[in-house]
Amino acid sequence: MSLKLFHLLFILLSVFVTLGFATWAVETRMAGSNWLYLSSTVVSSVLGIGLIGYGAWVMRKFRTFPQTTTGKK
């Protein structure tokens, strides 16, 4: 697995985790919990959206990198 692919998969996993946490926090907040869950929802949603933007930026950046060989024969 290349470093580029690993980086993109890690970003995708991070997006799923942050947005999943936001969903959980919304559901917990609706159940009548305190304001901490609301702030957790906002923060994790912003981070998830930011990670989506970062992933798009990284994909564009990776397209400009030249293909290199590993030196294996």
Protein Blocks (a to p, Z undefined) as FASTA:
>chain_A
ZZklmmmmmmmmmmmmmmmmmmmmmmmmmnopafklmmmmmmmmmmmmmmmmmmmmmmmm
mmmpccddehiZZ
